[in-house]
Amino acid sequence: MTETTKRLEPILLEAMTPEQRKVAEAIMSGPRKGLRGPFNVWLRSPELADRLQKVGEYLRFNSSLETRLNEMAILMTAAHWQSPFEWYAHAPLAIKGGLAPETAAAIARGERPTTMRDDEAVIWAFCHELREKRTVSDATFAAAIALWGERGVADLIAVNGYYDTVSMTLNVGEVLPPADADVPIRPPVK
């Protein structure tokens, strides 16, 4: 099963420009193995697609944050933007990475999870404050630095920003999960 795209038809490989095809082949030969999610939209601007996919590859596969925490931040982004495809793509990864299903469910409802590990509580505070206040408190910043150091904080900021871009792309492009997918996030109302 694949996603559905309401606004921009998928670009077939044989119809791509040489620049689009080069980027598409780089994505497909990398760890993602396919052109799902935002890539169909981004390929309309091949240089942008190439630059963003490289940032995304780092943040998804090489971040200094452990998978459970990185994916929790991604789920918070998906919930904030009401991006069903983002949720569909990352909720299984978060749970496989060790995030408790009840924590993911609370995030989907827009609630602070009541059963989080200490490091998850710092992720929640950091991401929540970043979205609500557009910065983080000194206490939250200090807690994040203590747990993950400066590199980890930089990666946490970047995963939020990158997946904001992904979620916006998916929402504007109306990229949706398969119709039979059980996703607790609904697309924003136009």
Z-matrix of the N, CA and C atoms (Angstrom, degrees):
N
C 1 1.450
C 2 1.529 1 109.86
N 3 1.288 2 115.50 1 140.19
C 4 1.453 3 120.09 2 178.78
C 5 1.515 4 109.59 3 -124.99
N 6 1.312 5 113.33 4 170.62
C 7 1.450 6 119.53 5 177.73
C 8 1.521 7 110.98 6 -69.66
N 9 1.308 8 115.25 7 163.75
C 10 1.452 9 120.35 8 171.76
C 11 1.519 10 107.68 9 -109.23
N 12 1.309 11 115.81 10 148.12
C 13 1.455 12 121.58 11 179.73
C 14 1.518 13 107.41 12 -125.88
N 15 1.324 14 115.96 13 118.05
C 16 1.457 15 119.52 14 -175.86
C 17 1.519 16 113.68 15 -88.21
N 18 1.313 17 118.33 16 -28.93
C 19 1.457 18 119.20 17 -170.77
C 20 1.522 19 114.98 18 -103.03
N 21 1.292 20 118.72 19 -37.50
C 22 1.461 21 121.24 20 -177.14
C 23 1.524 22 109.13 21 -124.83
N 24 1.310 23 114.69 22 118.01
C 25 1.455 24 119.19 23 179.33
C 26 1.527 25 109.78 24 -62.15
N 27 1.323 26 117.53 25 143.64
C 28 1.469 27 119.01 26 174.89
C 29 1.528 28 110.51 27 -58.36
N 30 1.314 29 114.87 28 142.16
C 31 1.459 30 120.49 29 176.92
C 32 1.527 31 107.31 30 -89.01
N 33 1.299 32 116.65 31 120.26
C 34 1.457 33 120.65 32 178.03
C 35 1.526 34 109.05 33 -71.04
N 36 1.318 35 117.13 34 144.84
C 37 1.467 36 121.57 35 -179.34
C 38 1.528 37 112.00 36 -52.08
N 39 1.313 38 116.42 37 -44.10
C 40 1.461 39 119.56 38 -177.08
C 41 1.532 40 112.91 39 -70.07
N 42 1.340 41 117.53 40 -15.21
C 43 1.470 42 121.29 41 178.61
C 44 1.532 43 112.54 42 -98.01
N 45 1.326 44 117.05 43 -3.72
C 46 1.464 45 120.38 44 -177.69
C 47 1.520 46 111.67 45 -75.05
N 48 1.329 47 114.15 46 151.14
C 49 1.464 48 119.52 47 170.62
C 50 1.529 49 107.44 48 -69.18
N 51 1.318 50 118.27 49 163.94
C 52 1.473 51 119.35 50 176.91
C 53 1.537 52 111.82 51 -57.01
N 54 1.316 53 117.69 52 -38.21
C 55 1.476 54 120.72 53 -179.98
C 56 1.532 55 110.51 54 -66.08
N 57 1.335 56 116.72 55 -44.40
C 58 1.464 57 120.54 56 178.51
C 59 1.523 58 110.92 57 -62.42
N 60 1.312 59 115.54 58 -44.03
C 61 1.465 60 119.53 59 -177.16
C 62 1.530 61 111.29 60 -64.82
N 63 1.320 62 116.88 61 -39.48
C 64 1.468 63 120.29 62 178.62
C 65 1.528 64 110.29 63 -59.50
N 66 1.325 65 117.11 64 -45.51
C 67 1.471 66 121.02 65 179.87
C 68 1.523 67 109.87 66 -68.20
N 69 1.321 68 117.24 67 -44.87
C 70 1.463 69 120.71 68 179.86
C 71 1.530 70 111.02 69 -58.15
N 72 1.323 71 116.74 70 -43.81
C 73 1.467 72 120.16 71 179.67
C 74 1.522 73 111.33 72 -66.23
N 75 1.336 74 117.53 73 -35.60
C 76 1.473 75 120.50 74 176.87
C 77 1.524 76 110.24 75 -64.42
N 78 1.309 77 117.32 76 -41.28
C 79 1.473 78 120.98 77 179.21
C 80 1.524 79 109.82 78 -66.12
N 81 1.328 80 116.40 79 -47.77
C 82 1.465 81 120.36 80 -176.28
C 83 1.527 82 112.62 81 -67.08
N 84 1.326 83 117.72 82 -28.06
C 85 1.463 84 119.55 83 -179.82
C 86 1.527 85 111.85 84 -88.63
N 87 1.317 86 118.00 85 -5.96
C 88 1.464 87 122.54 86 178.59
C 89 1.513 88 111.35 87 -88.34
N 90 1.316 89 116.84 88 -165.62
C 91 1.467 90 120.80 89 -174.99
C 92 1.529 91 114.35 90 -66.90
N 93 1.327 92 118.53 91 -17.69
C 94 1.475 93 120.49 92 -179.26
C 95 1.525 94 112.09 93 -77.94
N 96 1.317 95 116.61 94 -31.79
C 97 1.475 96 124.04 95 176.97
C 98 1.525 97 114.21 96 65.17
N 99 1.323 98 119.33 97 9.48
C 100 1.457 99 120.24 98 179.83
C 101 1.516 100 111.88 99 -168.23
N 102 1.326 101 115.28 100 177.39
C 103 1.462 102 122.29 101 -176.19
C 104 1.531 103 110.91 102 -111.56
N 105 1.283 104 117.45 103 52.46
C 106 1.463 105 120.82 104 -179.27
C 107 1.524 106 110.78 105 -86.41
N 108 1.304 107 114.48 106 173.07
C 109 1.459 108 120.66 107 172.44
C 110 1.513 109 113.82 108 66.74
N 111 1.335 110 117.60 109 -126.97
C 112 1.459 111 121.00 110 -171.49
C 113 1.524 112 114.70 111 -79.64
N 114 1.323 113 117.69 112 -8.41
C 115 1.466 114 119.29 113 -168.87
C 116 1.524 115 113.58 114 -65.46
N 117 1.322 116 117.95 115 -35.07
C 118 1.459 117 119.84 116 177.96
C 119 1.531 118 110.67 117 -60.16
N 120 1.311 119 117.44 118 -40.04
C 121 1.465 120 120.59 119 177.94
C 122 1.526 121 109.72 120 -70.44
N 123 1.309 122 117.10 121 -48.90
C 124 1.464 123 120.81 122 -175.79
C 125 1.522 124 113.07 123 -63.12
N 126 1.327 125 117.36 124 -30.73
C 127 1.461 126 119.63 125 -178.61
C 128 1.521 127 112.66 126 -63.37
N 129 1.326 128 117.95 127 -14.07
C 130 1.464 129 120.45 128 173.72
C 131 1.531 130 110.39 129 -64.06
N 132 1.324 131 115.97 130 -21.08
C 133 1.465 132 123.01 131 175.94
C 134 1.524 133 106.86 132 -128.50
N 135 1.331 134 117.96 133 85.75
C 136 1.464 135 121.56 134 -169.96
C 137 1.527 136 115.07 135 -55.54
N 138 1.315 137 118.25 136 -40.26
C 139 1.465 138 119.16 137 -179.66
C 140 1.527 139 110.25 138 -66.14
N 141 1.325 140 116.52 139 -42.41
C 142 1.468 141 120.12 140 175.58
C 143 1.523 142 109.98 141 -59.78
N 144 1.337 143 116.58 142 -47.36
C 145 1.463 144 120.88 143 -179.69
C 146 1.525 145 111.16 144 -56.43
N 147 1.313 146 116.13 145 -43.57
C 148 1.462 147 120.13 146 -178.28
C 149 1.530 148 111.20 147 -65.01
N 150 1.308 149 116.24 148 -45.79
C 151 1.468 150 119.59 149 -178.33
C 152 1.526 151 111.17 150 -66.03
N 153 1.340 152 116.47 151 -45.09
C 154 1.461 153 119.16 152 -179.35
C 155 1.523 154 112.02 153 -66.81
N 156 1.323 155 117.46 154 -39.52
C 157 1.468 156 118.75 155 -178.73
C 158 1.521 157 111.46 156 -64.87
N 159 1.326 158 116.94 157 -31.56
C 160 1.469 159 119.58 158 177.70
C 161 1.527 160 111.00 159 -70.16
N 162 1.324 161 116.60 160 -41.48
C 163 1.472 162 119.93 161 175.50
C 164 1.526 163 109.32 162 -61.70
N 165 1.322 164 115.69 163 -46.56
C 166 1.464 165 120.03 164 -179.79
C 167 1.512 166 113.26 165 -62.01
N 168 1.326 167 116.70 166 -38.61
C 169 1.469 168 119.86 167 178.31
C 170 1.523 169 109.94 168 -61.79
N 171 1.334 170 116.86 169 -43.43
C 172 1.462 171 119.19 170 177.58
C 173 1.533 172 110.39 171 -61.54
N 174 1.320 173 116.38 172 -51.45
C 175 1.466 174 119.96 173 -174.46
C 176 1.522 175 112.67 174 -65.55
N 177 1.300 176 117.66 175 -34.04
C 178 1.460 177 120.78 176 -178.47
C 179 1.519 178 112.58 177 -81.36
N 180 1.326 179 117.34 178 -39.60
C 181 1.460 180 119.99 179 -170.46
C 182 1.527 181 114.90 180 -111.53
N 183 1.334 182 118.29 181 -14.50
C 184 1.464 183 120.24 182 -174.51
C 185 1.518 184 114.49 183 -132.97
N 186 1.301 185 118.25 184 9.53
C 187 1.463 186 121.18 185 -179.77
C 188 1.527 187 110.11 186 -57.15
N 189 1.307 188 114.91 187 150.90
C 190 1.466 189 119.24 188 176.23
C 191 1.532 190 111.47 189 -74.19
N 192 1.326 191 116.96 190 -14.15
C 193 1.470 192 120.70 191 178.06
C 194 1.524 193 109.59 192 -81.94
N 195 1.309 194 115.38 193 142.68
C 196 1.457 195 119.46 194 177.74
C 197 1.535 196 109.28 195 -63.86
N 198 1.316 197 116.78 196 149.72
C 199 1.462 198 122.65 197 -174.49
C 200 1.519 199 112.61 198 -51.11
N 201 1.314 200 118.15 199 -46.90
C 202 1.472 201 122.27 200 -178.35
C 203 1.514 202 110.99 201 -54.27
N 204 1.331 203 116.98 202 -42.74
C 205 1.464 204 121.63 203 -176.93
C 206 1.520 205 111.76 204 -78.06
N 207 1.311 206 116.76 205 -40.85
C 208 1.458 207 121.50 206 177.37
C 209 1.530 208 109.91 207 -60.55
N 210 1.318 209 115.98 208 -46.59
C 211 1.466 210 120.68 209 -179.56
C 212 1.527 211 111.55 210 -68.04
N 213 1.322 212 118.11 211 -32.12
C 214 1.464 213 120.10 212 175.38
C 215 1.526 214 110.16 213 -62.19
N 216 1.326 215 116.50 214 -43.12
C 217 1.467 216 120.52 215 177.27
C 218 1.532 217 110.37 216 -62.37
N 219 1.321 218 117.19 217 -39.23
C 220 1.466 219 120.75 218 178.21
C 221 1.527 220 110.34 219 -64.84
N 222 1.327 221 117.45 220 -42.08
C 223 1.467 222 119.96 221 178.14
C 224 1.526 223 111.46 222 -63.68
N 225 1.318 224 116.92 223 -37.77
C 226 1.464 225 119.18 224 177.14
C 227 1.526 226 110.52 225 -63.60
N 228 1.319 227 116.52 226 -36.26
C 229 1.461 228 121.09 227 176.79
C 230 1.523 229 110.32 228 -67.43
N 231 1.319 230 117.06 229 -45.78
C 232 1.467 231 120.99 230 179.23
C 233 1.525 232 110.94 231 -59.62
N 234 1.333 233 116.55 232 -42.52
C 235 1.469 234 120.15 233 179.47
C 236 1.525 235 110.64 234 -66.49
N 237 1.318 236 116.93 235 -42.78
C 238 1.469 237 121.02 236 179.92
C 239 1.520 238 110.92 237 -58.52
N 240 1.332 239 116.55 238 -45.07
C 241 1.463 240 121.37 239 -177.52
C 242 1.520 241 112.90 240 -88.11
N 243 1.337 242 117.42 241 -0.35
C 244 1.468 243 121.77 242 -176.84
C 245 1.529 244 110.00 243 51.64
N 246 1.314 245 115.31 244 50.87
C 247 1.455 246 121.71 245 -176.52
C 248 1.527 247 109.87 246 -102.31
N 249 1.337 248 116.90 247 96.72
C 250 1.465 249 118.83 248 -175.28
C 251 1.517 250 114.22 249 -63.14
N 252 1.337 251 118.11 250 -36.92
C 253 1.461 252 117.85 251 179.73
C 254 1.524 253 110.36 252 -66.84
N 255 1.322 254 116.83 253 -39.86
C 256 1.464 255 119.63 254 179.15
C 257 1.525 256 109.95 255 -60.36
N 258 1.320 257 116.49 256 -43.21
C 259 1.470 258 120.77 257 177.72
C 260 1.525 259 110.14 258 -62.60
N 261 1.310 260 116.02 259 -48.37
C 262 1.464 261 122.14 260 -179.84
C 263 1.533 262 111.18 261 -55.42
N 264 1.330 263 116.50 262 -42.40
C 265 1.465 264 120.96 263 -177.21
C 266 1.523 265 112.48 264 -73.91
N 267 1.349 266 117.73 265 -33.26
C 268 1.465 267 119.20 266 -169.71
C 269 1.525 268 116.09 267 -108.91
N 270 1.316 269 119.62 268 -20.08
C 271 1.478 270 119.00 269 178.77
C 272 1.530 271 111.47 270 -59.87
N 273 1.327 272 119.60 271 -45.21
C 274 1.470 273 118.33 272 177.73
C 275 1.537 274 112.69 273 -62.03
N 276 1.333 275 116.64 274 -35.65
C 277 1.467 276 119.96 275 178.63
C 278 1.524 277 111.14 276 -67.14
N 279 1.326 278 116.32 277 -38.96
C 280 1.472 279 120.76 278 178.84
C 281 1.524 280 110.52 279 -64.08
N 282 1.308 281 116.42 280 -46.11
C 283 1.474 282 120.30 281 -178.12
C 284 1.531 283 110.02 282 -69.37
N 285 1.324 284 117.23 283 -41.19
C 286 1.467 285 120.04 284 175.56
C 287 1.529 286 110.57 285 -61.47
N 288 1.335 287 116.92 286 -33.10
C 289 1.461 288 121.95 287 179.11
C 290 1.522 289 113.93 288 -77.59
N 291 1.336 290 117.43 289 -6.10
C 292 1.456 291 120.39 290 175.22
C 293 1.523 292 115.93 291 114.91
N 294 1.325 293 118.49 292 0.80
C 295 1.459 294 120.13 293 176.86
C 296 1.525 295 108.33 294 -74.19
N 297 1.314 296 116.54 295 132.89
C 298 1.462 297 120.67 296 -178.80
C 299 1.531 298 109.77 297 -66.44
N 300 1.332 299 117.83 298 137.50
C 301 1.463 300 120.27 299 178.26
C 302 1.530 301 113.22 300 -55.37
N 303 1.326 302 117.52 301 -36.09
C 304 1.474 303 119.58 302 179.69
C 305 1.527 304 111.64 303 -68.53
N 306 1.325 305 117.20 304 -28.11
C 307 1.475 306 120.63 305 174.99
C 308 1.523 307 109.23 306 -69.03
N 309 1.317 308 116.43 307 -45.58
C 310 1.463 309 120.48 308 177.17
C 311 1.523 310 110.87 309 -61.30
N 312 1.321 311 117.54 310 -41.76
C 313 1.466 312 120.83 311 -179.09
C 314 1.525 313 111.25 312 -62.69
N 315 1.325 314 117.43 313 -40.99
C 316 1.473 315 120.50 314 178.22
C 317 1.524 316 110.36 315 -64.04
N 318 1.320 317 116.91 316 -41.90
C 319 1.469 318 120.63 317 178.08
C 320 1.523 319 109.73 318 -60.63
N 321 1.325 320 117.41 319 -42.86
C 322 1.470 321 120.96 320 179.41
C 323 1.524 322 111.16 321 -60.76
N 324 1.325 323 116.97 322 -33.92
C 325 1.472 324 120.95 323 179.26
C 326 1.529 325 112.35 324 -81.41
N 327 1.324 326 116.74 325 -4.56
C 328 1.460 327 120.31 326 -178.10
C 329 1.513 328 113.24 327 79.36
N 330 1.313 329 116.70 328 22.54
C 331 1.465 330 122.44 329 -178.14
C 332 1.521 331 110.91 330 -108.74
N 333 1.334 332 114.55 331 156.13
C 334 1.465 333 119.46 332 171.89
C 335 1.523 334 107.57 333 -75.25
N 336 1.319 335 117.87 334 121.87
C 337 1.467 336 119.31 335 179.04
C 338 1.524 337 111.25 336 -60.45
N 339 1.319 338 116.71 337 140.90
C 340 1.465 339 120.72 338 -179.02
C 341 1.519 340 112.86 339 -90.28
N 342 1.317 341 116.64 340 -17.45
C 343 1.465 342 120.28 341 179.51
C 344 1.521 343 109.31 342 -121.58
N 345 1.328 344 115.29 343 88.06
C 346 1.464 345 120.42 344 178.11
C 347 1.518 346 108.79 345 -124.27
N 348 1.316 347 115.38 346 150.39
C 349 1.457 348 120.41 347 168.80
C 350 1.526 349 107.57 348 -70.54
N 351 1.319 350 116.99 349 164.38
C 352 1.468 351 120.56 350 -177.79
C 353 1.527 352 112.33 351 -58.57
N 354 1.335 353 117.37 352 -43.55
C 355 1.468 354 119.19 353 -179.43
C 356 1.530 355 111.61 354 -68.78
N 357 1.326 356 117.88 355 -31.98
C 358 1.456 357 121.12 356 175.54
C 359 1.527 358 111.35 357 -66.37
N 360 1.324 359 116.36 358 -36.47
C 361 1.467 360 120.05 359 177.71
C 362 1.525 361 110.87 360 -62.98
N 363 1.328 362 116.77 361 -34.61
C 364 1.470 363 119.83 362 177.35
C 365 1.528 364 109.67 363 -71.04
N 366 1.331 365 117.48 364 -41.32
C 367 1.477 366 120.18 365 175.91
C 368 1.526 367 109.06 366 -59.12
N 369 1.324 368 116.71 367 -47.25
C 370 1.463 369 119.87 368 -178.61
C 371 1.527 370 110.59 369 -59.74
N 372 1.328 371 117.22 370 -48.67
C 373 1.467 372 120.54 371 -179.00
C 374 1.524 373 110.83 372 -60.94
N 375 1.329 374 116.51 373 -46.09
C 376 1.466 375 121.12 374 -177.95
C 377 1.528 376 110.47 375 -60.32
N 378 1.325 377 116.87 376 -51.92
C 379 1.470 378 120.82 377 -176.83
C 380 1.525 379 111.05 378 -67.77
N 381 1.307 380 117.28 379 -40.19
C 382 1.462 381 121.18 380 179.29
C 383 1.528 382 110.81 381 -64.03
N 384 1.322 383 116.92 382 -48.38
C 385 1.465 384 120.16 383 179.24
C 386 1.521 385 111.21 384 -63.11
N 387 1.321 386 116.63 385 -41.66
C 388 1.455 387 120.79 386 -179.90
C 389 1.528 388 110.65 387 -58.23
N 390 1.320 389 116.62 388 -40.90
C 391 1.468 390 120.24 389 179.74
C 392 1.532 391 112.04 390 -75.53
N 393 1.318 392 116.73 391 -42.52
C 394 1.466 393 120.79 392 -174.91
C 395 1.530 394 113.34 393 -79.47
N 396 1.329 395 116.18 394 -40.23
C 397 1.475 396 120.40 395 -174.37
C 398 1.520 397 112.78 396 -107.05
N 399 1.330 398 115.82 397 -10.78
C 400 1.455 399 122.91 398 -176.80
C 401 1.537 400 113.00 399 66.35
N 402 1.312 401 115.11 400 18.57
C 403 1.461 402 124.76 401 172.79
C 404 1.522 403 106.92 402 -162.69
N 405 1.318 404 117.29 403 -176.96
C 406 1.466 405 120.02 404 175.44
C 407 1.519 406 108.80 405 -126.71
N 408 1.321 407 115.29 406 152.97
C 409 1.460 408 121.02 407 179.77
C 410 1.524 409 110.71 408 -68.06
N 411 1.325 410 115.60 409 161.60
C 412 1.467 411 120.12 410 176.13
C 413 1.526 412 110.93 411 -59.25
N 414 1.326 413 116.91 412 -39.45
C 415 1.466 414 120.39 413 -178.51
C 416 1.532 415 111.09 414 -65.62
N 417 1.319 416 116.85 415 -43.31
C 418 1.464 417 120.26 416 179.42
C 419 1.520 418 110.73 417 -67.50
N 420 1.324 419 116.54 418 -41.91
C 421 1.464 420 120.57 419 177.70
C 422 1.531 421 110.16 420 -59.70
N 423 1.333 422 116.52 421 -46.89
C 424 1.468 423 120.83 422 -179.51
C 425 1.527 424 111.26 423 -62.16
N 426 1.326 425 116.88 424 -40.20
C 427 1.468 426 120.04 425 179.13
C 428 1.523 427 110.60 426 -64.79
N 429 1.333 428 117.00 427 -40.88
C 430 1.465 429 120.56 428 179.32
C 431 1.531 430 111.10 429 -66.94
N 432 1.319 431 116.88 430 -42.82
C 433 1.480 432 120.63 431 177.62
C 434 1.522 433 110.32 432 -61.37
N 435 1.331 434 116.63 433 -41.82
C 436 1.467 435 120.42 434 -179.57
C 437 1.528 436 111.34 435 -62.60
N 438 1.323 437 116.92 436 -36.61
C 439 1.465 438 120.47 437 -178.28
C 440 1.528 439 113.33 438 -82.14
N 441 1.342 440 117.69 439 -42.53
C 442 1.459 441 120.11 440 -168.65
C 443 1.513 442 114.67 441 -124.22
N 444 1.321 443 118.13 442 -4.27
C 445 1.452 444 120.90 443 -179.66
C 446 1.520 445 111.67 444 71.67
N 447 1.315 446 114.98 445 -178.06
C 448 1.461 447 120.18 446 -176.59
C 449 1.525 448 112.02 447 -65.60
N 450 1.327 449 117.43 448 -39.00
C 451 1.464 450 119.69 449 178.74
C 452 1.525 451 110.55 450 -61.96
N 453 1.316 452 116.49 451 -44.39
C 454 1.463 453 120.20 452 179.74
C 455 1.518 454 112.34 453 -62.35
N 456 1.327 455 116.85 454 -40.33
C 457 1.469 456 119.99 455 177.88
C 458 1.520 457 110.17 456 -65.39
N 459 1.332 458 117.31 457 -42.33
C 460 1.472 459 120.08 458 177.10
C 461 1.529 460 110.16 459 -60.84
N 462 1.327 461 117.65 460 -43.50
C 463 1.465 462 120.79 461 178.67
C 464 1.528 463 111.32 462 -64.22
N 465 1.325 464 117.59 463 -38.32
C 466 1.461 465 121.19 464 179.66
C 467 1.529 466 111.11 465 -66.45
N 468 1.310 467 117.31 466 -42.79
C 469 1.472 468 120.13 467 175.88
C 470 1.525 469 109.20 468 -60.24
N 471 1.320 470 116.44 469 -46.95
C 472 1.465 471 120.98 470 -176.09
C 473 1.520 472 112.51 471 -65.94
N 474 1.334 473 118.23 472 -38.40
C 475 1.466 474 119.06 473 -179.95
C 476 1.526 475 109.51 474 -64.78
N 477 1.315 476 117.41 475 -36.40
C 478 1.463 477 119.82 476 175.74
C 479 1.525 478 110.72 477 -63.39
N 480 1.315 479 117.36 478 -49.74
C 481 1.461 480 121.01 479 -177.77
C 482 1.514 481 113.36 480 -65.25
N 483 1.328 482 116.46 481 -43.55
C 484 1.468 483 119.49 482 -179.88
C 485 1.523 484 110.60 483 -62.59
N 486 1.330 485 116.69 484 -46.39
C 487 1.463 486 118.57 485 -177.80
C 488 1.525 487 112.55 486 -75.70
N 489 1.335 488 118.51 487 -17.33
C 490 1.467 489 119.94 488 165.54
C 491 1.521 490 108.44 489 -61.20
N 492 1.337 491 116.19 490 -48.45
C 493 1.464 492 121.43 491 -179.84
C 494 1.524 493 110.61 492 -61.64
N 495 1.319 494 117.26 493 -44.48
C 496 1.465 495 120.94 494 178.47
C 497 1.530 496 109.86 495 -60.47
N 498 1.327 497 117.16 496 -48.57
C 499 1.465 498 120.60 497 -177.50
C 500 1.523 499 111.53 498 -63.70
N 501 1.323 500 116.96 499 -41.43
C 502 1.470 501 119.21 500 176.84
C 503 1.524 502 110.16 501 -61.72
N 504 1.322 503 117.32 502 -42.90
C 505 1.461 504 121.46 503 179.43
C 506 1.520 505 110.62 504 -61.01
N 507 1.324 506 116.40 505 -46.62
C 508 1.465 507 120.53 506 -179.38
C 509 1.528 508 110.95 507 -63.23
N 510 1.324 509 117.28 508 -41.54
C 511 1.460 510 120.31 509 -179.06
C 512 1.524 511 112.00 510 -68.13
N 513 1.322 512 117.47 511 -45.92
C 514 1.463 513 120.13 512 -179.66
C 515 1.526 514 110.20 513 -67.08
N 516 1.315 515 117.20 514 -40.41
C 517 1.466 516 121.38 515 177.94
C 518 1.515 517 113.40 516 -76.16
N 519 1.327 518 116.19 517 -6.34
C 520 1.467 519 122.82 518 -176.59
C 521 1.527 520 111.44 519 51.28
N 522 1.330 521 114.08 520 49.93
C 523 1.462 522 121.44 521 174.98
C 524 1.518 523 106.41 522 -87.03
N 525 1.320 524 116.05 523 118.33
C 526 1.457 525 121.76 524 -174.12
C 527 1.525 526 110.83 525 -121.05
N 528 1.326 527 116.17 526 154.53
C 529 1.464 528 118.79 527 176.04
C 530 1.531 529 110.17 528 -68.66
N 531 1.328 530 117.01 529 169.86
C 532 1.465 531 118.86 530 176.29
C 533 1.532 532 110.30 531 -54.15
N 534 1.323 533 116.07 532 148.04
C 535 1.464 534 121.46 533 -175.31
C 536 1.527 535 112.82 534 -57.62
N 537 1.314 536 117.71 535 -30.26
C 538 1.464 537 120.10 536 -177.34
C 539 1.536 538 113.42 537 -91.69
N 540 1.334 539 117.19 538 5.39
C 541 1.467 540 120.47 539 179.91
C 542 1.526 541 109.98 540 -73.23
N 543 1.320 542 115.28 541 137.11
C 544 1.464 543 121.07 542 177.73
C 545 1.527 544 108.59 543 -90.05
N 546 1.314 545 115.77 544 94.64
C 547 1.463 546 121.98 545 -175.16
C 548 1.527 547 108.87 546 -121.34
N 549 1.339 548 118.47 547 123.89
C 550 1.469 549 120.44 548 -177.53
C 551 1.523 550 114.51 549 -78.80
N 552 1.328 551 117.21 550 -4.40
C 553 1.462 552 122.13 551 -179.13
C 554 1.530 553 107.42 552 -99.42
N 555 1.311 554 116.68 553 132.16
C 556 1.462 555 121.24 554 177.43
C 557 1.525 556 109.54 555 -108.19
N 558 1.327 557 117.16 556 147.58
C 559 1.465 558 118.57 557 -179.99
C 560 1.523 559 111.20 558 -63.96
N 561 1.329 560 116.47 559 154.05
C 562 1.460 561 119.51 560 178.34
C 563 1.533 562 110.83 561 -63.93
N 564 1.301 563 114.81 562 151.41
C 565 1.465 564 120.77 563 178.48
C 566 1.515 565 108.90 564 -81.08
N 567 1.314 566 116.67 565 132.42
C 568 1.474 567 121.12 566 179.13
C 569 1.516 568 109.42 567 -79.82
